[in-house]
Amino acid sequence: QLQLVESGGGLVQPGGSLRLSCAVSGFTLDYLVIGWFRHAPGKEREGVSCISSRGGSTKYGDSVKGRFTISRDAAENTVYLQMNSLKAGDTAVYYCAALRSSSMRCPDVPGRYEYWGQGTQVTVSS
């Protein structure tokens, strides 16, 4: 059974950095597309980033381009989201999601993903 376990959320000041982790079990990361999404109060669920199988390609939402970086560590079967220059508008619950695919491309729409983590809270405040 495929499971996703997120960690790394917390409270950070504006301009600070945070790294989120998504540990995958029950399936090799080599054959998964992984996406990061976030949901803030009063806003719709938003695509943050995604990475294709074996890291062939990546995408970023317009609001995080230049500040966030997605990566994967095959040996640890874990995907990371490095978040820099954080703003108050980044405050949200962040979710990782998985799609069983060997594609070298990744979709940025949540309806495509089959498995979801529990979410981790990120709060940016002074």
Secondary structure, 3 states (H helix, E strand, C coil): CCEEEEECCEEECCCCCEEEEEEEECCCHHHEEEEEEEECCCCCCEEEEEECHHHCCEEECCCCCCCEEEEEECCCCEEEEEECCCCHHHCEEEEEEEEECCCCCCCCCHHHCCEECCCEEEEECC
